[in-house]
Amino acid sequence: MAKIDKIKEFIGFLKAVFITSIIIMSSLIAYLYNKTIEDNYLVLFAIVIDLIIIVLLFKKTIKEINLLEEL
């Protein structure tokens, strides 16, 4: 498999993980509105962690796209 094909497949995988993270975040936000104050801290923590994962995935995807552009 050529290097370009490997990078394309990796970008496709990153897109799938990115979409899954966005779905998880939207579910956590919806869940946040149905809970008491004690449960909100844990959900807010999970939202922050998921947001960090989304940002890191976005940076990695941009890096791989730029690498693909160089080839």
N, CA, C and O atoms as a Tripos MOL2 file, in Angstrom:
@<TRIPOS>MOLECULE
protein
  284   283    71     0     0
PROTEIN
NO_CHARGES

@<TRIPOS>ATOM
      1 N           0.8490   -1.1730    0.0000 N.3       1 MET1
      2 CA          0.0000    0.0000    0.0000 C.3       1 MET1
      3 C           0.8960    1.2380    0.0000 C.2       1 MET1
      4 O           1.8510    1.3240    0.7720 O.2       1 MET1
      5 N           0.5880    2.1610   -0.8440 N.am      2 ALA2
      6 CA          1.3900    3.3830   -0.9520 C.3       2 ALA2
      7 C           1.1980    4.2650    0.2780 C.2       2 ALA2
      8 O           0.2010    4.1650    0.9930 O.2       2 ALA2
      9 N           2.1750    5.1240    0.4990 N.am      3 LYS3
     10 CA          2.1270    6.0040    1.6710 C.3       3 LYS3
     11 C           0.9210    6.9350    1.6140 C.2       3 LYS3
     12 O           0.3200    7.2440    2.6430 O.2       3 LYS3
     13 N           0.5670    7.3830    0.4070 N.am      4 ILE4
     14 CA         -0.5910    8.2700    0.2540 C.3       4 ILE4
     15 C          -1.8650    7.5520    0.6870 C.2       4 ILE4
     16 O          -2.7040    8.1350    1.3740 O.2       4 ILE4
     17 N          -2.0140    6.2910    0.2900 N.am      5 ASP5
     18 CA         -3.2010    5.5200    0.6690 C.3       5 ASP5
     19 C          -3.2740    5.3050    2.1710 C.2       5 ASP5
     20 O          -4.3570    5.3580    2.7530 O.2       5 ASP5
     21 N          -2.1300    5.0620    2.8050 N.am      6 LYS6
     22 CA         -2.1160    4.8880    4.2560 C.3       6 LYS6
     23 C          -2.5470    6.1690    4.9680 C.2       6 LYS6
     24 O          -3.3060    6.1280    5.9360 O.2       6 LYS6
     25 N          -2.0590    7.2890    4.4850 N.am      7 ILE7
     26 CA         -2.4280    8.5630    5.1080 C.3       7 ILE7
     27 C          -3.9080    8.8420    4.9110 C.2       7 ILE7
     28 O          -4.5750    9.3300    5.8240 O.2       7 ILE7
     29 N          -4.4290    8.5370    3.7250 N.am      8 LYS8
     30 CA         -5.8660    8.7280    3.4760 C.3       8 LYS8
     31 C          -6.7110    7.8560    4.3990 C.2       8 LYS8
     32 O          -7.7240    8.3080    4.9330 O.2       8 LYS8
     33 N          -6.2980    6.6190    4.5820 N.am      9 GLU9
     34 CA         -7.0320    5.7260    5.4820 C.3       9 GLU9
     35 C          -6.9730    6.2260    6.9240 C.2       9 GLU9
     36 O          -7.9630    6.1550    7.6520 O.2       9 GLU9
     37 N          -5.8160    6.7300    7.3290 N.am     10 PHE10
     38 CA         -5.6750    7.2490    8.6810 C.3      10 PHE10
     39 C          -6.5450    8.4870    8.8830 C.2      10 PHE10
     40 O          -7.1350    8.6630    9.9490 O.2      10 PHE10
     41 N          -6.6270    9.3410    7.8690 N.am     11 ILE11
     42 CA         -7.4950   10.5180    7.9490 C.3      11 ILE11
     43 C          -8.9590   10.0810    8.0520 C.2      11 ILE11
     44 O          -9.7300   10.6790    8.8020 O.2      11 ILE11
     45 N          -9.3440    9.0510    7.3090 N.am     12 GLY12
     46 CA        -10.7020    8.5200    7.4080 C.3      12 GLY12
     47 C         -11.0050    7.9890    8.7960 C.2      12 GLY12
     48 O         -12.1000    8.1960    9.3190 O.2      12 GLY12
     49 N         -10.0380    7.3060    9.3940 N.am     13 PHE13
     50 CA        -10.2040    6.8140   10.7600 C.3      13 PHE13
     51 C         -10.3490    7.9730   11.7430 C.2      13 PHE13
     52 O         -11.1940    7.9290   12.6370 O.2      13 PHE13
     53 N          -9.5200    9.0180   11.5780 N.am     14 LEU14
     54 CA         -9.6070   10.1770   12.4620 C.3      14 LEU14
     55 C         -10.9610   10.8700   12.3310 C.2      14 LEU14
     56 O         -11.5100   11.3620   13.3180 O.2      14 LEU14
     57 N         -11.4980   10.9080   11.1120 N.am     15 LYS15
     58 CA        -12.8230   11.5110   10.9200 C.3      15 LYS15
     59 C         -13.8940   10.7210   11.6690 C.2      15 LYS15
     60 O         -14.7950   11.3060   12.2720 O.2      15 LYS15
     61 N         -13.7950    9.3920   11.6290 N.am     16 ALA16
     62 CA        -14.7810    8.5620   12.3270 C.3      16 ALA16
     63 C         -14.7050    8.7800   13.8320 C.2      16 ALA16
     64 O         -15.7380    8.8870   14.4940 O.2      16 ALA16
     65 N         -13.5000    8.8490   14.3760 N.am     17 VAL17
     66 CA        -13.3320    9.0890   15.8140 C.3      17 VAL17
     67 C         -13.8080   10.4950   16.1760 C.2      17 VAL17
     68 O         -14.4090   10.6960   17.2320 O.2      17 VAL17
     69 N         -13.5440   11.4590   15.3080 N.am     18 PHE18
     70 CA        -13.9740   12.8410   15.5280 C.3      18 PHE18
     71 C         -15.5010   12.9310   15.5970 C.2      18 PHE18
     72 O         -16.0490   13.5850   16.4840 O.2      18 PHE18
     73 N         -16.1740   12.2800   14.6710 N.am     19 ILE19
     74 CA        -17.6400   12.2880   14.6560 C.3      19 ILE19
     75 C         -18.1870   11.5920   15.8920 C.2      19 ILE19
     76 O         -19.1620   12.0560   16.4830 O.2      19 ILE19
     77 N         -17.5760   10.4920   16.2870 N.am     20 THR20
     78 CA        -18.0130    9.7810   17.4890 C.3      20 THR20
     79 C         -17.8570   10.6590   18.7270 C.2      20 THR20
     80 O         -18.7280   10.6540   19.5960 O.2      20 THR20
     81 N         -16.7710   11.4040   18.8200 N.am     21 SER21
     82 CA        -16.5590   12.2940   19.9580 C.3      21 SER21
     83 C         -17.5950   13.4100   19.9940 C.2      21 SER21
     84 O         -18.0570   13.7910   21.0700 O.2      21 SER21
     85 N         -17.9610   13.9300   18.8430 N.am     22 ILE22
     86 CA        -18.9830   14.9690   18.7960 C.3      22 ILE22
     87 C         -20.3360   14.4080   19.2210 C.2      22 ILE22
     88 O         -21.0940   15.0840   19.9180 O.2      22 ILE22
     89 N         -20.6430   13.1970   18.8150 N.am     23 ILE23
     90 CA        -21.9000   12.5690   19.2210 C.3      23 ILE23
     91 C         -21.9150   12.3440   20.7340 C.2      23 ILE23
     92 O         -22.9330   12.5790   21.3860 O.2      23 ILE23
     93 N         -20.8050   11.8950   21.2870 N.am     24 ILE24
     94 CA        -20.7210   11.6940   22.7350 C.3      24 ILE24
     95 C         -20.9130   13.0120   23.4700 C.2      24 ILE24
     96 O         -21.6230   13.0690   24.4740 O.2      24 ILE24
     97 N         -20.2810   14.0750   22.9710 N.am     25 MET25
     98 CA        -20.4170   15.3740   23.6320 C.3      25 MET25
     99 C         -21.8640   15.8720   23.5870 C.2      25 MET25
    100 O         -22.3760   16.3820   24.5840 O.2      25 MET25
    101 N         -22.5140   15.7290   22.4490 N.am     26 SER26
    102 CA        -23.9030   16.1800   22.3750 C.3      26 SER26
    103 C         -24.8090   15.3610   23.3000 C.2      26 SER26
    104 O         -25.7600   15.8950   23.8720 O.2      26 SER26
    105 N         -24.5180   14.0810   23.4440 N.am     27 SER27
    106 CA        -25.2870   13.2430   24.3710 C.3      27 SER27
    107 C         -25.0560   13.6710   25.8190 C.2      27 SER27
    108 O         -25.9940   13.7040   26.6150 O.2      27 SER27
    109 N         -23.8200   13.9970   26.1580 N.am     28 LEU28
    110 CA        -23.5210   14.4490   27.5220 C.3      28 LEU28
    111 C         -24.1850   15.7910   27.8270 C.2      28 LEU28
    112 O         -24.6540   16.0150   28.9430 O.2      28 LEU28
    113 N         -24.2240   16.6660   26.8500 N.am     29 ILE29
    114 CA        -24.8900   17.9540   27.0600 C.3      29 ILE29
    115 C         -26.3890   17.7540   27.2520 C.2      29 ILE29
    116 O         -26.9960   18.4060   28.1020 O.2      29 ILE29
    117 N         -26.9900   16.8620   26.4710 N.am     30 ALA30
    118 CA        -28.4110   16.5670   26.6540 C.3      30 ALA30
    119 C         -28.6640   15.9240   28.0140 C.2      30 ALA30
    120 O         -29.6710   16.2110   28.6610 O.2      30 ALA30
    121 N         -27.7620   15.0640   28.4410 N.am     31 TYR31
    122 CA        -27.8840   14.4070   29.7410 C.3      31 TYR31
    123 C         -27.7490   15.4090   30.8840 C.2      31 TYR31
    124 O         -28.3430   15.2370   31.9490 O.2      31 TYR31
    125 N         -26.9670   16.4470   30.6520 N.am     32 LEU32
    126 CA        -26.7050   17.4610   31.6750 C.3      32 LEU32
    127 C         -27.9830   18.1620   32.1200 C.2      32 LEU32
    128 O         -28.1200   18.5190   33.2900 O.2      32 LEU32
    129 N         -28.8990   18.3560   31.2150 N.am     33 TYR33
    130 CA        -30.1290   19.0740   31.5370 C.3      33 TYR33
    131 C         -31.1280   18.2520   32.3310 C.2      33 TYR33
    132 O         -32.1070   18.8010   32.8350 O.2      33 TYR33
    133 N         -30.9070   16.9550   32.4550 N.am     34 ASN34
    134 CA        -31.8580   16.0830   33.1460 C.3      34 ASN34
    135 C         -31.3710   15.6110   34.5100 C.2      34 ASN34
    136 O         -31.9920   14.7300   35.1050 O.2      34 ASN34
    137 N         -30.2880   16.1670   35.0160 N.am     35 LYS35
    138 CA        -29.7240   15.6820   36.2660 C.3      35 LYS35
    139 C         -29.6860   16.7670   37.3380 C.2      35 LYS35
    140 O         -29.8570   17.9530   37.0580 O.2      35 LYS35
    141 N         -29.4560   16.3260   38.5660 N.am     36 THR36
    142 CA        -29.3480   17.2510   39.6850 C.3      36 THR36
    143 C         -27.9610   17.8740   39.7270 C.2      36 THR36
    144 O         -27.0940   17.5160   38.9300 O.2      36 THR36
    145 N         -27.7500   18.7990   40.6470 N.am     37 ILE37
    146 CA        -26.4820   19.5220   40.7360 C.3      37 ILE37
    147 C         -25.3300   18.5820   41.0920 C.2      37 ILE37
    148 O         -24.2180   18.7750   40.5990 O.2      37 ILE37
    149 N         -25.5580   17.5810   41.9240 N.am     38 GLU38
    150 CA        -24.4860   16.6780   42.3340 C.3      38 GLU38
    151 C         -23.9330   15.8910   41.1420 C.2      38 GLU38
    152 O         -22.7320   15.6300   41.0700 O.2      38 GLU38
    153 N         -24.7930   15.5250   40.2320 N.am     39 ASP39
    154 CA        -24.3590   14.7570   39.0690 C.3      39 ASP39
    155 C         -23.7310   15.6270   37.9870 C.2      39 ASP39
    156 O         -23.0350   15.1170   37.1090 O.2      39 ASP39
    157 N         -23.9670   16.9140   38.0410 N.am     40 ASN40
    158 CA        -23.4850   17.8030   36.9900 C.3      40 ASN40
    159 C         -21.9660   17.8910   36.9390 C.2      40 ASN40
    160 O         -21.4000   18.0470   35.8580 O.2      40 ASN40
    161 N         -21.3010   17.7950   38.0720 N.am     41 TYR41
    162 CA        -19.8500   17.9320   38.0810 C.3      41 TYR41
    163 C         -19.1740   16.8260   37.2790 C.2      41 TYR41
    164 O         -18.2250   17.0820   36.5380 O.2      41 TYR41
    165 N         -19.6500   15.6310   37.4250 N.am     42 LEU42
    166 CA        -19.0730   14.5060   36.6930 C.3      42 LEU42
    167 C         -19.3370   14.6470   35.1960 C.2      42 LEU42
    168 O         -18.4590   14.3740   34.3780 O.2      42 LEU42
    169 N         -20.5280   15.0670   34.8490 N.am     43 VAL43
    170 CA        -20.8560   15.2410   33.4340 C.3      43 VAL43
    171 C         -20.0490   16.3880   32.8380 C.2      43 VAL43
    172 O         -19.5690   16.2790   31.7100 O.2      43 VAL43
    173 N         -19.8920   17.4770   33.5690 N.am     44 LEU44
    174 CA        -19.0860   18.5950   33.0840 C.3      44 LEU44
    175 C         -17.6290   18.1860   32.8920 C.2      44 LEU44
    176 O         -16.9860   18.6060   31.9300 O.2      44 LEU44
    177 N         -17.1150   17.3790   33.7940 N.am     45 PHE45
    178 CA        -15.7570   16.8680   33.6520 C.3      45 PHE45
    179 C         -15.6290   16.0140   32.3900 C.2      45 PHE45
    180 O         -14.6450   16.1290   31.6590 O.2      45 PHE45
    181 N         -16.6080   15.1700   32.1360 N.am     46 ALA46
    182 CA        -16.5880   14.3260   30.9340 C.3      46 ALA46
    183 C         -16.6750   15.1800   29.6690 C.2      46 ALA46
    184 O         -16.0420   14.8600   28.6630 O.2      46 ALA46
    185 N         -17.4490   16.2570   29.7120 N.am     47 ILE47
    186 CA        -17.5590   17.1510   28.5650 C.3      47 ILE47
    187 C         -16.2230   17.8320   28.2880 C.2      47 ILE47
    188 O         -15.8210   17.9550   27.1310 O.2      47 ILE47
    189 N         -15.5320   18.2740   29.3350 N.am     48 VAL48
    190 CA        -14.2350   18.9210   29.1630 C.3      48 VAL48
    191 C         -13.2170   17.9460   28.5780 C.2      48 VAL48
    192 O         -12.4540   18.3080   27.6820 O.2      48 VAL48
    193 N         -13.2020   16.7230   29.0750 N.am     49 ILE49
    194 CA        -12.2860   15.7070   28.5490 C.3      49 ILE49
    195 C         -12.5930   15.4320   27.0790 C.2      49 ILE49
    196 O         -11.6810   15.3270   26.2590 O.2      49 ILE49
    197 N         -13.8620   15.3170   26.7530 N.am     50 ASP50
    198 CA        -14.2560   15.0630   25.3670 C.3      50 ASP50
    199 C         -13.8860   16.2450   24.4690 C.2      50 ASP50
    200 O         -13.4910   16.0420   23.3210 O.2      50 ASP50
    201 N         -14.0050   17.4550   24.9650 N.am     51 LEU51
    202 CA        -13.6220   18.6340   24.1970 C.3      51 LEU51
    203 C         -12.1220   18.6420   23.9200 C.2      51 LEU51
    204 O         -11.6940   18.9970   22.8220 O.2      51 LEU51
    205 N         -11.3290   18.2570   24.9040 N.am     52 ILE52
    206 CA         -9.8790   18.1650   24.7130 C.3      52 ILE52
    207 C          -9.5540   17.1170   23.6480 C.2      52 ILE52
    208 O          -8.6870   17.3350   22.8020 O.2      52 ILE52
    209 N         -10.2450   15.9880   23.6910 N.am     53 ILE53
    210 CA        -10.0320   14.9400   22.6890 C.3      53 ILE53
    211 C         -10.3850   15.4490   21.2950 C.2      53 ILE53
    212 O          -9.6670   15.1680   20.3350 O.2      53 ILE53
    213 N         -11.4770   16.1910   21.1760 N.am     54 ILE54
    214 CA        -11.8890   16.7330   19.8740 C.3      54 ILE54
    215 C         -10.8390   17.6890   19.3310 C.2      54 ILE54
    216 O         -10.5090   17.6350   18.1460 O.2      54 ILE54
    217 N         -10.3110   18.5630   20.1770 N.am     55 VAL55
    218 CA         -9.2960   19.5200   19.7350 C.3      55 VAL55
    219 C          -8.0270   18.7920   19.2870 C.2      55 VAL55
    220 O          -7.4420   19.1390   18.2600 O.2      55 VAL55
    221 N          -7.6040   17.7940   20.0480 N.am     56 LEU56
    222 CA         -6.4070   17.0360   19.6770 C.3      56 LEU56
    223 C          -6.6060   16.2670   18.3740 C.2      56 LEU56
    224 O          -5.6960   16.1930   17.5490 O.2      56 LEU56
    225 N          -7.7870   15.7000   18.1920 N.am     57 LEU57
    226 CA         -8.0780   15.0010   16.9400 C.3      57 LEU57
    227 C          -8.0710   15.9590   15.7550 C.2      57 LEU57
    228 O          -7.5870   15.6250   14.6740 O.2      57 LEU57
    229 N          -8.6140   17.1540   15.9720 N.am     58 PHE58
    230 CA         -8.6430   18.1470   14.9040 C.3      58 PHE58
    231 C          -7.2250   18.5500   14.5050 C.2      58 PHE58
    232 O          -6.9120   18.6490   13.3190 O.2      58 PHE58
    233 N          -6.3690   18.7820   15.5050 N.am     59 LYS59
    234 CA         -4.9820   19.1440   15.2160 C.3      59 LYS59
    235 C          -4.2600   18.0190   14.4670 C.2      59 LYS59
    236 O          -3.5190   18.2830   13.5200 O.2      59 LYS59
    237 N          -4.4700   16.7830   14.8820 N.am     60 LYS60
    238 CA         -3.8290   15.6430   14.2410 C.3      60 LYS60
    239 C          -4.3170   15.4950   12.8000 C.2      60 LYS60
    240 O          -3.5270   15.2010   11.9030 O.2      60 LYS60
    241 N          -5.6120   15.6980   12.5790 N.am     61 THR61
    242 CA         -6.1580   15.5980   11.2300 C.3      61 THR61
    243 C          -5.5720   16.6610   10.3150 C.2      61 THR61
    244 O          -5.2170   16.3680    9.1730 O.2      61 THR61
    245 N          -5.4670   17.8840   10.8000 N.am     62 ILE62
    246 CA         -4.8820   18.9620   10.0050 C.3      62 ILE62
    247 C          -3.4160   18.6470    9.6880 C.2      62 ILE62
    248 O          -2.9520   18.8970    8.5760 O.2      62 ILE62
    249 N          -2.7030   18.1070   10.6520 N.am     63 LYS63
    250 CA         -1.2990   17.7440   10.4310 C.3      63 LYS63
    251 C          -1.1780   16.6780    9.3490 C.2      63 LYS63
    252 O          -0.3010   16.7660    8.4910 O.2      63 LYS63
    253 N          -2.0400   15.6840    9.3800 N.am     64 GLU64
    254 CA         -2.0010   14.6130    8.3770 C.3      64 GLU64
    255 C          -2.3980   15.1290    6.9890 C.2      64 GLU64
    256 O          -1.8340   14.6980    5.9840 O.2      64 GLU64
    257 N          -3.3540   16.0370    6.9320 N.am     65 ILE65
    258 CA         -3.7470   16.6270    5.6420 C.3      65 ILE65
    259 C          -2.5890   17.4310    5.0640 C.2      65 ILE65
    260 O          -2.3380   17.3690    3.8610 O.2      65 ILE65
    261 N          -1.8870   18.1770    5.8920 N.am     66 ASN66
    262 CA         -0.7240   18.9260    5.4150 C.3      66 ASN66
    263 C           0.3920   17.9970    4.9540 C.2      66 ASN66
    264 O           1.0890   18.2920    3.9830 O.2      66 ASN66
    265 N           0.5600   16.8700    5.6530 N.am     67 LEU67
    266 CA          1.5470   15.8820    5.2330 C.3      67 LEU67
    267 C           1.1730   15.2740    3.8790 C.2      67 LEU67
    268 O           2.0340   15.0300    3.0340 O.2      67 LEU67
    269 N          -0.1110   15.0380    3.6950 N.am     68 LEU68
    270 CA         -0.5870   14.5000    2.4260 C.3      68 LEU68
    271 C          -0.3660   15.4890    1.2910 C.2      68 LEU68
    272 O          -0.0750   15.0920    0.1630 O.2      68 LEU68
    273 N          -0.5030   16.7660    1.5890 N.am     69 GLU69
    274 CA         -0.3030   17.8130    0.5900 C.3      69 GLU69
    275 C           1.1480   17.8490    0.1180 C.2      69 GLU69
    276 O           1.4220   18.1320   -1.0480 O.2      69 GLU69
    277 N           2.0770   17.5600    1.0320 N.am     70 GLU70
    278 CA          3.4970   17.5680    0.6770 C.3      70 GLU70
    279 C           3.8730   16.4130   -0.2520 C.2      70 GLU70
    280 O           4.8260   16.5230   -1.0240 O.2      70 GLU70
    281 N           3.1280   15.3050   -0.1810 N.am     71 LEU71
    282 CA          3.4400   14.1540   -1.0360 C.3      71 LEU71
    283 C           2.8690   14.4100   -2.3820 C.2      71 LEU71
    284 O           3.0040   13.5770   -3.2790 O.2      71 LEU71
@<TRIPOS>BOND
     1     1     2 1
     2     2     3 1
     3     3     4 2
     4     3     5 am
     5     5     6 1
     6     6     7 1
     7     7     8 2
     8     7     9 am
     9     9    10 1
    10    10    11 1
    11    11    12 2
    12    11    13 am
    13    13    14 1
    14    14    15 1
    15    15    16 2
    16    15    17 am
    17    17    18 1
    18    18    19 1
    19    19    20 2
    20    19    21 am
    21    21    22 1
    22    22    23 1
    23    23    24 2
    24    23    25 am
    25    25    26 1
    26    26    27 1
    27    27    28 2
    28    27    29 am
    29    29    30 1
    30    30    31 1
    31    31    32 2
    32    31    33 am
    33    33    34 1
    34    34    35 1
    35    35    36 2
    36    35    37 am
    37    37    38 1
    38    38    39 1
    39    39    40 2
    40    39    41 am
    41    41    42 1
    42    42    43 1
    43    43    44 2
    44    43    45 am
    45    45    46 1
    46    46    47 1
    47    47    48 2
    48    47    49 am
    49    49    50 1
    50    50    51 1
    51    51    52 2
    52    51    53 am
    53    53    54 1
    54    54    55 1
    55    55    56 2
    56    55    57 am
    57    57    58 1
    58    58    59 1
    59    59    60 2
    60    59    61 am
    61    61    62 1
    62    62    63 1
    63    63    64 2
    64    63    65 am
    65    65    66 1
    66    66    67 1
    67    67    68 2
    68    67    69 am
    69    69    70 1
    70    70    71 1
    71    71    72 2
    72    71    73 am
    73    73    74 1
    74    74    75 1
    75    75    76 2
    76    75    77 am
    77    77    78 1
    78    78    79 1
    79    79    80 2
    80    79    81 am
    81    81    82 1
    82    82    83 1
    83    83    84 2
    84    83    85 am
    85    85    86 1
    86    86    87 1
    87    87    88 2
    88    87    89 am
    89    89    90 1
    90    90    91 1
    91    91    92 2
    92    91    93 am
    93    93    94 1
    94    94    95 1
    95    95    96 2
    96    95    97 am
    97    97    98 1
    98    98    99 1
    99    99   100 2
   100    99   101 am
   101   101   102 1
   102   102   103 1
   103   103   104 2
   104   103   105 am
   105   105   106 1
   106   106   107 1
   107   107   108 2
   108   107   109 am
   109   109   110 1
   110   110   111 1
   111   111   112 2
   112   111   113 am
   113   113   114 1
   114   114   115 1
   115   115   116 2
   116   115   117 am
   117   117   118 1
   118   118   119 1
   119   119   120 2
   120   119   121 am
   121   121   122 1
   122   122   123 1
   123   123   124 2
   124   123   125 am
   125   125   126 1
   126   126   127 1
   127   127   128 2
   128   127   129 am
   129   129   130 1
   130   130   131 1
   131   131   132 2
   132   131   133 am
   133   133   134 1
   134   134   135 1
   135   135   136 2
   136   135   137 am
   137   137   138 1
   138   138   139 1
   139   139   140 2
   140   139   141 am
   141   141   142 1
   142   142   143 1
   143   143   144 2
   144   143   145 am
   145   145   146 1
   146   146   147 1
   147   147   148 2
   148   147   149 am
   149   149   150 1
   150   150   151 1
   151   151   152 2
   152   151   153 am
   153   153   154 1
   154   154   155 1
   155   155   156 2
   156   155   157 am
   157   157   158 1
   158   158   159 1
   159   159   160 2
   160   159   161 am
   161   161   162 1
   162   162   163 1
   163   163   164 2
   164   163   165 am
   165   165   166 1
   166   166   167 1
   167   167   168 2
   168   167   169 am
   169   169   170 1
   170   170   171 1
   171   171   172 2
   172   171   173 am
   173   173   174 1
   174   174   175 1
   175   175   176 2
   176   175   177 am
   177   177   178 1
   178   178   179 1
   179   179   180 2
   180   179   181 am
   181   181   182 1
   182   182   183 1
   183   183   184 2
   184   183   185 am
   185   185   186 1
   186   186   187 1
   187   187   188 2
   188   187   189 am
   189   189   190 1
   190   190   191 1
   191   191   192 2
   192   191   193 am
   193   193   194 1
   194   194   195 1
   195   195   196 2
   196   195   197 am
   197   197   198 1
   198   198   199 1
   199   199   200 2
   200   199   201 am
   201   201   202 1
   202   202   203 1
   203   203   204 2
   204   203   205 am
   205   205   206 1
   206   206   207 1
   207   207   208 2
   208   207   209 am
   209   209   210 1
   210   210   211 1
   211   211   212 2
   212   211   213 am
   213   213   214 1
   214   214   215 1
   215   215   216 2
   216   215   217 am
   217   217   218 1
   218   218   219 1
   219   219   220 2
   220   219   221 am
   221   221   222 1
   222   222   223 1
   223   223   224 2
   224   223   225 am
   225   225   226 1
   226   226   227 1
   227   227   228 2
   228   227   229 am
   229   229   230 1
   230   230   231 1
   231   231   232 2
   232   231   233 am
   233   233   234 1
   234   234   235 1
   235   235   236 2
   236   235   237 am
   237   237   238 1
   238   238   239 1
   239   239   240 2
   240   239   241 am
   241   241   242 1
   242   242   243 1
   243   243   244 2
   244   243   245 am
   245   245   246 1
   246   246   247 1
   247   247   248 2
   248   247   249 am
   249   249   250 1
   250   250   251 1
   251   251   252 2
   252   251   253 am
   253   253   254 1
   254   254   255 1
   255   255   256 2
   256   255   257 am
   257   257   258 1
   258   258   259 1
   259   259   260 2
   260   259   261 am
   261   261   262 1
   262   262   263 1
   263   263   264 2
   264   263   265 am
   265   265   266 1
   266   266   267 1
   267   267   268 2
   268   267   269 am
   269   269   270 1
   270   270   271 1
   271   271   272 2
   272   271   273 am
   273   273   274 1
   274   274   275 1
   275   275   276 2
   276   275   277 am
   277   277   278 1
   278   278   279 1
   279   279   280 2
   280   279   281 am
   281   281   282 1
   282   282   283 1
   283   283   284 2
@<TRIPOS>SUBSTRUCTURE
     1 MET1         2 RESIDUE 1 A MET
     2 ALA2         6 RESIDUE 1 A ALA
     3 LYS3        10 RESIDUE 1 A LYS
     4 ILE4        14 RESIDUE 1 A ILE
     5 ASP5        18 RESIDUE 1 A ASP
     6 LYS6        22 RESIDUE 1 A LYS
     7 ILE7        26 RESIDUE 1 A ILE
     8 LYS8        30 RESIDUE 1 A LYS
     9 GLU9        34 RESIDUE 1 A GLU
    10 PHE10       38 RESIDUE 1 A PHE
    11 ILE11       42 RESIDUE 1 A ILE
    12 GLY12       46 RESIDUE 1 A GLY
    13 PHE13       50 RESIDUE 1 A PHE
    14 LEU14       54 RESIDUE 1 A LEU
    15 LYS15       58 RESIDUE 1 A LYS
    16 ALA16       62 RESIDUE 1 A ALA
    17 VAL17       66 RESIDUE 1 A VAL
    18 PHE18       70 RESIDUE 1 A PHE
    19 ILE19       74 RESIDUE 1 A ILE
    20 THR20       78 RESIDUE 1 A THR
    21 SER21       82 RESIDUE 1 A SER
    22 ILE22       86 RESIDUE 1 A ILE
    23 ILE23       90 RESIDUE 1 A ILE
    24 ILE24       94 RESIDUE 1 A ILE
    25 MET25       98 RESIDUE 1 A MET
    26 SER26      102 RESIDUE 1 A SER
    27 SER27      106 RESIDUE 1 A SER
    28 LEU28      110 RESIDUE 1 A LEU
    29 ILE29      114 RESIDUE 1 A ILE
    30 ALA30      118 RESIDUE 1 A ALA
    31 TYR31      122 RESIDUE 1 A TYR
    32 LEU32      126 RESIDUE 1 A LEU
    33 TYR33      130 RESIDUE 1 A TYR
    34 ASN34      134 RESIDUE 1 A ASN
    35 LYS35      138 RESIDUE 1 A LYS
    36 THR36      142 RESIDUE 1 A THR
    37 ILE37      146 RESIDUE 1 A ILE
    38 GLU38      150 RESIDUE 1 A GLU
    39 ASP39      154 RESIDUE 1 A ASP
    40 ASN40      158 RESIDUE 1 A ASN
    41 TYR41      162 RESIDUE 1 A TYR
    42 LEU42      166 RESIDUE 1 A LEU
    43 VAL43      170 RESIDUE 1 A VAL
    44 LEU44      174 RESIDUE 1 A LEU
    45 PHE45      178 RESIDUE 1 A PHE
    46 ALA46      182 RESIDUE 1 A ALA
    47 ILE47      186 RESIDUE 1 A ILE
    48 VAL48      190 RESIDUE 1 A VAL
    49 ILE49      194 RESIDUE 1 A ILE
    50 ASP50      198 RESIDUE 1 A ASP
    51 LEU51      202 RESIDUE 1 A LEU
    52 ILE52      206 RESIDUE 1 A ILE
    53 ILE53      210 RESIDUE 1 A ILE
    54 ILE54      214 RESIDUE 1 A ILE
    55 VAL55      218 RESIDUE 1 A VAL
    56 LEU56      222 RESIDUE 1 A LEU
    57 LEU57      226 RESIDUE 1 A LEU
    58 PHE58      230 RESIDUE 1 A PHE
    59 LYS59      234 RESIDUE 1 A LYS
    60 LYS60      238 RESIDUE 1 A LYS
    61 THR61      242 RESIDUE 1 A THR
    62 ILE62      246 RESIDUE 1 A ILE
    63 LYS63      250 RESIDUE 1 A LYS
    64 GLU64      254 RESIDUE 1 A GLU
    65 ILE65      258 RESIDUE 1 A ILE
    66 ASN66      262 RESIDUE 1 A ASN
    67 LEU67      266 RESIDUE 1 A LEU
    68 LEU68      270 RESIDUE 1 A LEU
    69 GLU69      274 RESIDUE 1 A GLU
    70 GLU70      278 RESIDUE 1 A GLU
    71 LEU71      282 RESIDUE 1 A LEU
